[in-house]
Amino acid sequence: MIVLEVGDIVKMKKKHPCGSDEWKVIKVGADIKLSCMGCEHEIILKRSMVEKNTKNIKKNL
């Protein structure tokens, strides 16, 4: 299980239609709310989908 915290930047395997592949974690729970770093579009995904499609995590210090 990947440990995510609010404020972390997650790099996904696939790009968003705007061209960005980085997402900021807004809310963590059974579902994870993400905001696109390119266009600020917000989505809610199941934790399993986020864990499966995550390539890299930049921790918020």
PDB file of N, CA, C and O in Angstrom:
ATOM      1  N   MET A   1       0.839  -1.188   0.000  1.00  0.00           N
ATOM      2  CA  MET A   1       0.000   0.000   0.000  1.00  0.00           C
ATOM      3  C   MET A   1       0.881   1.248   0.000  1.00  0.00           C
ATOM      4  O   MET A   1       1.834   1.347   0.773  1.00  0.00           O
ATOM      5  N   ILE A   2       0.559   2.178  -0.857  1.00  0.00           N
ATOM      6  CA  ILE A   2       1.291   3.439  -0.966  1.00  0.00           C
ATOM      7  C   ILE A   2       0.757   4.418   0.079  1.00  0.00           C
ATOM      8  O   ILE A   2      -0.454   4.565   0.240  1.00  0.00           O
ATOM      9  N   VAL A   3       1.667   5.085   0.787  1.00  0.00           N
ATOM     10  CA  VAL A   3       1.268   6.075   1.785  1.00  0.00           C
ATOM     11  C   VAL A   3       1.219   7.443   1.115  1.00  0.00           C
ATOM     12  O   VAL A   3       2.247   7.975   0.696  1.00  0.00           O
ATOM     13  N   LEU A   4       0.021   8.006   1.016  1.00  0.00           N
ATOM     14  CA  LEU A   4      -0.164   9.331   0.425  1.00  0.00           C
ATOM     15  C   LEU A   4      -0.650  10.297   1.487  1.00  0.00           C
ATOM     16  O   LEU A   4      -1.414   9.927   2.379  1.00  0.00           O
ATOM     17  N   GLU A   5      -0.201  11.533   1.384  1.00  0.00           N
ATOM     18  CA  GLU A   5      -0.637  12.587   2.290  1.00  0.00           C
ATOM     19  C   GLU A   5      -1.101  13.779   1.465  1.00  0.00           C
ATOM     20  O   GLU A   5      -0.700  13.942   0.313  1.00  0.00           O
ATOM     21  N   VAL A   6      -1.940  14.603   2.058  1.00  0.00           N
ATOM     22  CA  VAL A   6      -2.428  15.808   1.381  1.00  0.00           C
ATOM     23  C   VAL A   6      -1.232  16.693   1.049  1.00  0.00           C
ATOM     24  O   VAL A   6      -0.383  16.953   1.902  1.00  0.00           O
ATOM     25  N   GLY A   7      -1.174  17.153  -0.203  1.00  0.00           N
ATOM     26  CA  GLY A   7      -0.086  18.020  -0.645  1.00  0.00           C
ATOM     27  C   GLY A   7       0.971  17.299  -1.461  1.00  0.00           C
ATOM     28  O   GLY A   7       1.786  17.948  -2.115  1.00  0.00           O
ATOM     29  N   ASP A   8       0.978  15.959  -1.438  1.00  0.00           N
ATOM     30  CA  ASP A   8       1.943  15.202  -2.235  1.00  0.00           C
ATOM     31  C   ASP A   8       1.649  15.385  -3.723  1.00  0.00           C
ATOM     32  O   ASP A   8       0.502  15.590  -4.119  1.00  0.00           O
ATOM     33  N   ILE A   9       2.690  15.309  -4.535  1.00  0.00           N
ATOM     34  CA  ILE A   9       2.547  15.371  -5.986  1.00  0.00           C
ATOM     35  C   ILE A   9       2.756  13.956  -6.530  1.00  0.00           C
ATOM     36  O   ILE A   9       3.796  13.339  -6.298  1.00  0.00           O
ATOM     37  N   VAL A  10       1.755  13.451  -7.255  1.00  0.00           N
ATOM     38  CA  VAL A  10       1.800  12.094  -7.798  1.00  0.00           C
ATOM     39  C   VAL A  10       1.982  12.176  -9.309  1.00  0.00           C
ATOM     40  O   VAL A  10       1.245  12.884  -9.994  1.00  0.00           O
ATOM     41  N   LYS A  11       2.974  11.441  -9.824  1.00  0.00           N
ATOM     42  CA  LYS A  11       3.182  11.374 -11.275  1.00  0.00           C
ATOM     43  C   LYS A  11       2.534  10.085 -11.759  1.00  0.00           C
ATOM     44  O   LYS A  11       2.885   8.997 -11.303  1.00  0.00           O
ATOM     45  N   MET A  12       1.585  10.210 -12.687  1.00  0.00           N
ATOM     46  CA  MET A  12       0.833   9.065 -13.174  1.00  0.00           C
ATOM     47  C   MET A  12       1.445   8.517 -14.462  1.00  0.00           C
ATOM     48  O   MET A  12       2.218   9.202 -15.132  1.00  0.00           O
ATOM     49  N   LYS A  13       1.090   7.265 -14.805  1.00  0.00           N
ATOM     50  CA  LYS A  13       1.602   6.630 -16.020  1.00  0.00           C
ATOM     51  C   LYS A  13       1.056   7.302 -17.276  1.00  0.00           C
ATOM     52  O   LYS A  13       1.780   7.496 -18.253  1.00  0.00           O
ATOM     53  N   LYS A  14      -0.232   7.655 -17.240  1.00  0.00           N
ATOM     54  CA  LYS A  14      -0.861   8.282 -18.408  1.00  0.00           C
ATOM     55  C   LYS A  14      -1.012   9.783 -18.186  1.00  0.00           C
ATOM     56  O   LYS A  14      -1.169  10.243 -17.055  1.00  0.00           O
ATOM     57  N   LYS A  15      -0.962  10.533 -19.276  1.00  0.00           N
ATOM     58  CA  LYS A  15      -1.101  11.992 -19.198  1.00  0.00           C
ATOM     59  C   LYS A  15      -2.568  12.398 -19.249  1.00  0.00           C
ATOM     60  O   LYS A  15      -3.397  11.711 -19.845  1.00  0.00           O
ATOM     61  N   HIS A  16      -2.869  13.515 -18.618  1.00  0.00           N
ATOM     62  CA  HIS A  16      -4.186  14.140 -18.701  1.00  0.00           C
ATOM     63  C   HIS A  16      -4.292  14.778 -20.089  1.00  0.00           C
ATOM     64  O   HIS A  16      -3.259  15.122 -20.663  1.00  0.00           O
ATOM     65  N   PRO A  17      -5.474  14.950 -20.646  1.00  0.00           N
ATOM     66  CA  PRO A  17      -5.604  15.573 -21.967  1.00  0.00           C
ATOM     67  C   PRO A  17      -4.918  16.941 -22.098  1.00  0.00           C
ATOM     68  O   PRO A  17      -4.574  17.349 -23.208  1.00  0.00           O
ATOM     69  N   CYS A  18      -4.716  17.647 -20.990  1.00  0.00           N
ATOM     70  CA  CYS A  18      -4.036  18.947 -21.056  1.00  0.00           C
ATOM     71  C   CYS A  18      -2.528  18.775 -21.263  1.00  0.00           C
ATOM     72  O   CYS A  18      -1.840  19.740 -21.594  1.00  0.00           O
ATOM     73  N   GLY A  19      -2.007  17.559 -21.073  1.00  0.00           N
ATOM     74  CA  GLY A  19      -0.588  17.295 -21.298  1.00  0.00           C
ATOM     75  C   GLY A  19       0.213  17.054 -20.029  1.00  0.00           C
ATOM     76  O   GLY A  19       1.359  16.609 -20.103  1.00  0.00           O
ATOM     77  N   SER A  20      -0.361  17.336 -18.872  1.00  0.00           N
ATOM     78  CA  SER A  20       0.351  17.153 -17.606  1.00  0.00           C
ATOM     79  C   SER A  20       0.135  15.729 -17.088  1.00  0.00           C
ATOM     80  O   SER A  20      -0.943  15.158 -17.250  1.00  0.00           O
ATOM     81  N   ASP A  21       1.172  15.163 -16.462  1.00  0.00           N
ATOM     82  CA  ASP A  21       1.027  13.844 -15.850  1.00  0.00           C
ATOM     83  C   ASP A  21       1.237  13.915 -14.334  1.00  0.00           C
ATOM     84  O   ASP A  21       1.388  12.887 -13.675  1.00  0.00           O
ATOM     85  N   GLU A  22       1.245  15.145 -13.783  1.00  0.00           N
ATOM     86  CA  GLU A  22       1.410  15.322 -12.345  1.00  0.00           C
ATOM     87  C   GLU A  22       0.104  15.804 -11.712  1.00  0.00           C
ATOM     88  O   GLU A  22      -0.583  16.671 -12.251  1.00  0.00           O
ATOM     89  N   TRP A  23      -0.222  15.221 -10.552  1.00  0.00           N
ATOM     90  CA  TRP A  23      -1.455  15.513  -9.840  1.00  0.00           C
ATOM     91  C   TRP A  23      -1.143  15.815  -8.387  1.00  0.00           C
ATOM     92  O   TRP A  23      -0.283  15.164  -7.792  1.00  0.00           O
ATOM     93  N   LYS A  24      -1.824  16.788  -7.807  1.00  0.00           N
ATOM     94  CA  LYS A  24      -1.655  17.124  -6.390  1.00  0.00           C
ATOM     95  C   LYS A  24      -2.760  16.439  -5.597  1.00  0.00           C
ATOM     96  O   LYS A  24      -3.929  16.498  -5.976  1.00  0.00           O
ATOM     97  N   VAL A  25      -2.389  15.789  -4.493  1.00  0.00           N
ATOM     98  CA  VAL A  25      -3.350  15.104  -3.634  1.00  0.00           C
ATOM     99  C   VAL A  25      -4.066  16.141  -2.772  1.00  0.00           C
ATOM    100  O   VAL A  25      -3.431  16.898  -2.039  1.00  0.00           O
ATOM    101  N   ILE A  26      -5.403  16.167  -2.871  1.00  0.00           N
ATOM    102  CA  ILE A  26      -6.212  17.125  -2.126  1.00  0.00           C
ATOM    103  C   ILE A  26      -6.879  16.461  -0.920  1.00  0.00           C
ATOM    104  O   ILE A  26      -6.985  17.063   0.148  1.00  0.00           O
ATOM    105  N   LYS A  27      -7.330  15.209  -1.100  1.00  0.00           N
ATOM    106  CA  LYS A  27      -8.044  14.502  -0.034  1.00  0.00           C
ATOM    107  C   LYS A  27      -7.670  13.029  -0.089  1.00  0.00           C
ATOM    108  O   LYS A  27      -7.569  12.447  -1.169  1.00  0.00           O
ATOM    109  N   VAL A  28      -7.464  12.426   1.080  1.00  0.00           N
ATOM    110  CA  VAL A  28      -7.070  11.020   1.150  1.00  0.00           C
ATOM    111  C   VAL A  28      -8.082  10.253   1.988  1.00  0.00           C
ATOM    112  O   VAL A  28      -8.537  10.735   3.025  1.00  0.00           O
ATOM    113  N   GLY A  29      -8.424   9.075   1.537  1.00  0.00           N
ATOM    114  CA  GLY A  29      -9.347   8.190   2.244  1.00  0.00           C
ATOM    115  C   GLY A  29      -9.501   6.933   1.412  1.00  0.00           C
ATOM    116  O   GLY A  29      -8.547   6.501   0.765  1.00  0.00           O
ATOM    117  N   ALA A  30     -10.688   6.335   1.417  1.00  0.00           N
ATOM    118  CA  ALA A  30     -10.948   5.186   0.551  1.00  0.00           C
ATOM    119  C   ALA A  30     -10.858   5.628  -0.906  1.00  0.00           C
ATOM    120  O   ALA A  30     -10.389   4.883  -1.767  1.00  0.00           O
ATOM    121  N   ASP A  31     -11.313   6.848  -1.168  1.00  0.00           N
ATOM    122  CA  ASP A  31     -11.145   7.490  -2.473  1.00  0.00           C
ATOM    123  C   ASP A  31     -10.116   8.598  -2.306  1.00  0.00           C
ATOM    124  O   ASP A  31      -9.953   9.145  -1.215  1.00  0.00           O
ATOM    125  N   ILE A  32      -9.428   8.922  -3.386  1.00  0.00           N
ATOM    126  CA  ILE A  32      -8.414   9.980  -3.349  1.00  0.00           C
ATOM    127  C   ILE A  32      -8.806  11.062  -4.333  1.00  0.00           C
ATOM    128  O   ILE A  32      -9.079  10.779  -5.499  1.00  0.00           O
ATOM    129  N   LYS A  33      -8.835  12.311  -3.864  1.00  0.00           N
ATOM    130  CA  LYS A  33      -9.170  13.449  -4.714  1.00  0.00           C
ATOM    131  C   LYS A  33      -7.872  14.075  -5.188  1.00  0.00           C
ATOM    132  O   LYS A  33      -6.991  14.393  -4.390  1.00  0.00           O
ATOM    133  N   LEU A  34      -7.766  14.248  -6.504  1.00  0.00           N
ATOM    134  CA  LEU A  34      -6.560  14.779  -7.124  1.00  0.00           C
ATOM    135  C   LEU A  34      -6.878  16.026  -7.936  1.00  0.00           C
ATOM    136  O   LEU A  34      -7.975  16.167  -8.475  1.00  0.00           O
ATOM    137  N   SER A  35      -5.908  16.929  -8.017  1.00  0.00           N
ATOM    138  CA  SER A  35      -6.031  18.128  -8.831  1.00  0.00           C
ATOM    139  C   SER A  35      -4.887  18.134  -9.844  1.00  0.00           C
ATOM    140  O   SER A  35      -3.723  17.992  -9.470  1.00  0.00           O
ATOM    141  N   CYS A  36      -5.216  18.298 -11.119  1.00  0.00           N
ATOM    142  CA  CYS A  36      -4.211  18.317 -12.180  1.00  0.00           C
ATOM    143  C   CYS A  36      -3.312  19.540 -11.998  1.00  0.00           C
ATOM    144  O   CYS A  36      -3.805  20.644 -11.765  1.00  0.00           O
ATOM    145  N   MET A  37      -2.005  19.349 -12.102  1.00  0.00           N
ATOM    146  CA  MET A  37      -1.054  20.446 -11.944  1.00  0.00           C
ATOM    147  C   MET A  37      -1.036  21.351 -13.181  1.00  0.00           C
ATOM    148  O   MET A  37      -0.560  22.484 -13.118  1.00  0.00           O
ATOM    149  N   GLY A  38      -1.555  20.848 -14.300  1.00  0.00           N
ATOM    150  CA  GLY A  38      -1.567  21.640 -15.528  1.00  0.00           C
ATOM    151  C   GLY A  38      -2.772  22.560 -15.637  1.00  0.00           C
ATOM    152  O   GLY A  38      -2.625  23.765 -15.846  1.00  0.00           O
ATOM    153  N   CYS A  39      -3.971  21.988 -15.494  1.00  0.00           N
ATOM    154  CA  CYS A  39      -5.195  22.772 -15.722  1.00  0.00           C
ATOM    155  C   CYS A  39      -6.072  22.891 -14.479  1.00  0.00           C
ATOM    156  O   CYS A  39      -7.136  23.508 -14.535  1.00  0.00           O
ATOM    157  N   GLU A  40      -5.643  22.311 -13.358  1.00  0.00           N
ATOM    158  CA  GLU A  40      -6.357  22.357 -12.074  1.00  0.00           C
ATOM    159  C   GLU A  40      -7.704  21.638 -12.096  1.00  0.00           C
ATOM    160  O   GLU A  40      -8.563  21.914 -11.258  1.00  0.00           O
ATOM    161  N   HIS A  41      -7.899  20.719 -13.044  1.00  0.00           N
ATOM    162  CA  HIS A  41      -9.106  19.889 -13.083  1.00  0.00           C
ATOM    163  C   HIS A  41      -9.047  18.923 -11.908  1.00  0.00           C
ATOM    164  O   HIS A  41      -7.992  18.346 -11.643  1.00  0.00           O
ATOM    165  N   GLU A  42     -10.158  18.733 -11.198  1.00  0.00           N
ATOM    166  CA  GLU A  42     -10.187  17.859 -10.033  1.00  0.00           C
ATOM    167  C   GLU A  42     -10.941  16.572 -10.348  1.00  0.00           C
ATOM    168  O   GLU A  42     -11.994  16.591 -10.986  1.00  0.00           O
ATOM    169  N   ILE A  43     -10.378  15.443  -9.887  1.00  0.00           N
ATOM    170  CA  ILE A  43     -11.018  14.144 -10.069  1.00  0.00           C
ATOM    171  C   ILE A  43     -10.969  13.369  -8.754  1.00  0.00           C
ATOM    172  O   ILE A  43     -10.149  13.658  -7.882  1.00  0.00           O
ATOM    173  N   ILE A  44     -11.847  12.394  -8.622  1.00  0.00           N
ATOM    174  CA  ILE A  44     -11.840  11.487  -7.478  1.00  0.00           C
ATOM    175  C   ILE A  44     -11.675  10.078  -8.032  1.00  0.00           C
ATOM    176  O   ILE A  44     -12.454   9.637  -8.877  1.00  0.00           O
ATOM    177  N   LEU A  45     -10.650   9.374  -7.546  1.00  0.00           N
ATOM    178  CA  LEU A  45     -10.369   8.008  -7.980  1.00  0.00           C
ATOM    179  C   LEU A  45     -10.323   7.083  -6.769  1.00  0.00           C
ATOM    180  O   LEU A  45     -10.035   7.518  -5.654  1.00  0.00           O
ATOM    181  N   LYS A  46     -10.610   5.808  -6.999  1.00  0.00           N
ATOM    182  CA  LYS A  46     -10.450   4.817  -5.947  1.00  0.00           C
ATOM    183  C   LYS A  46      -8.964   4.690  -5.633  1.00  0.00           C
ATOM    184  O   LYS A  46      -8.114   4.850  -6.510  1.00  0.00           O
ATOM    185  N   ARG A  47      -8.665   4.400  -4.367  1.00  0.00           N
ATOM    186  CA  ARG A  47      -7.269   4.255  -3.944  1.00  0.00           C
ATOM    187  C   ARG A  47      -6.544   3.209  -4.794  1.00  0.00           C
ATOM    188  O   ARG A  47      -5.381   3.406  -5.147  1.00  0.00           O
ATOM    189  N   SER A  48      -7.211   2.104  -5.126  1.00  0.00           N
ATOM    190  CA  SER A  48      -6.579   1.034  -5.911  1.00  0.00           C
ATOM    191  C   SER A  48      -6.173   1.521  -7.300  1.00  0.00           C
ATOM    192  O   SER A  48      -5.132   1.115  -7.816  1.00  0.00           O
ATOM    193  N   MET A  49      -6.984   2.385  -7.909  1.00  0.00           N
ATOM    194  CA  MET A  49      -6.652   2.932  -9.232  1.00  0.00           C
ATOM    195  C   MET A  49      -5.439   3.841  -9.154  1.00  0.00           C
ATOM    196  O   MET A  49      -4.578   3.808 -10.033  1.00  0.00           O
ATOM    197  N   VAL A  50      -5.365   4.657  -8.100  1.00  0.00           N
ATOM    198  CA  VAL A  50      -4.231   5.563  -7.940  1.00  0.00           C
ATOM    199  C   VAL A  50      -2.955   4.757  -7.719  1.00  0.00           C
ATOM    200  O   VAL A  50      -1.923   5.050  -8.323  1.00  0.00           O
ATOM    201  N   GLU A  51      -3.019   3.734  -6.848  1.00  0.00           N
ATOM    202  CA  GLU A  51      -1.846   2.911  -6.577  1.00  0.00           C
ATOM    203  C   GLU A  51      -1.371   2.180  -7.829  1.00  0.00           C
ATOM    204  O   GLU A  51      -0.167   2.051  -8.055  1.00  0.00           O
ATOM    205  N   LYS A  52      -2.304   1.705  -8.636  1.00  0.00           N
ATOM    206  CA  LYS A  52      -1.966   0.959  -9.851  1.00  0.00           C
ATOM    207  C   LYS A  52      -1.298   1.854 -10.902  1.00  0.00           C
ATOM    208  O   LYS A  52      -0.381   1.412 -11.595  1.00  0.00           O
ATOM    209  N   ASN A  53      -1.748   3.097 -11.023  1.00  0.00           N
ATOM    210  CA  ASN A  53      -1.285   3.975 -12.095  1.00  0.00           C
ATOM    211  C   ASN A  53      -0.211   4.977 -11.674  1.00  0.00           C
ATOM    212  O   ASN A  53       0.185   5.820 -12.479  1.00  0.00           O
ATOM    213  N   THR A  54       0.267   4.906 -10.433  1.00  0.00           N
ATOM    214  CA  THR A  54       1.283   5.843  -9.959  1.00  0.00           C
ATOM    215  C   THR A  54       2.661   5.409 -10.434  1.00  0.00           C
ATOM    216  O   THR A  54       3.042   4.245 -10.310  1.00  0.00           O
ATOM    217  N   LYS A  55       3.401   6.372 -10.981  1.00  0.00           N
ATOM    218  CA  LYS A  55       4.762   6.124 -11.428  1.00  0.00           C
ATOM    219  C   LYS A  55       5.776   6.612 -10.393  1.00  0.00           C
ATOM    220  O   LYS A  55       6.792   5.959 -10.158  1.00  0.00           O
ATOM    221  N   ASN A  56       5.494   7.767  -9.775  1.00  0.00           N
ATOM    222  CA  ASN A  56       6.429   8.394  -8.854  1.00  0.00           C
ATOM    223  C   ASN A  56       5.654   9.306  -7.895  1.00  0.00           C
ATOM    224  O   ASN A  56       4.589   9.821  -8.238  1.00  0.00           O
ATOM    225  N   ILE A  57       6.205   9.497  -6.689  1.00  0.00           N
ATOM    226  CA  ILE A  57       5.570  10.394  -5.699  1.00  0.00           C
ATOM    227  C   ILE A  57       6.610  11.380  -5.199  1.00  0.00           C
ATOM    228  O   ILE A  57       7.708  10.994  -4.798  1.00  0.00           O
ATOM    229  N   LYS A  58       6.247  12.672  -5.226  1.00  0.00           N
ATOM    230  CA  LYS A  58       7.084  13.702  -4.619  1.00  0.00           C
ATOM    231  C   LYS A  58       6.408  14.073  -3.306  1.00  0.00           C
ATOM    232  O   LYS A  58       5.301  14.612  -3.301  1.00  0.00           O
ATOM    233  N   LYS A  59       7.075  13.784  -2.198  1.00  0.00           N
ATOM    234  CA  LYS A  59       6.497  14.040  -0.888  1.00  0.00           C
ATOM    235  C   LYS A  59       6.504  15.527  -0.577  1.00  0.00           C
ATOM    236  O   LYS A  59       7.443  16.244  -0.922  1.00  0.00           O
ATOM    237  N   ASN A  60       5.440  15.981   0.081  1.00  0.00           N
ATOM    238  CA  ASN A  60       5.334  17.356   0.544  1.00  0.00           C
ATOM    239  C   ASN A  60       6.099  17.456   1.855  1.00  0.00           C
ATOM    240  O   ASN A  60       5.764  16.774   2.823  1.00  0.00           O
ATOM    241  N   LEU A  61       7.119  18.298   1.892  1.00  0.00           N
ATOM    242  CA  LEU A  61       7.937  18.401   3.111  1.00  0.00           C
ATOM    243  C   LEU A  61       7.519  19.537   3.973  1.00  0.00           C
ATOM    244  O   LEU A  61       8.107  19.758   5.031  1.00  0.00           O
TER     245      LEU A  61
END
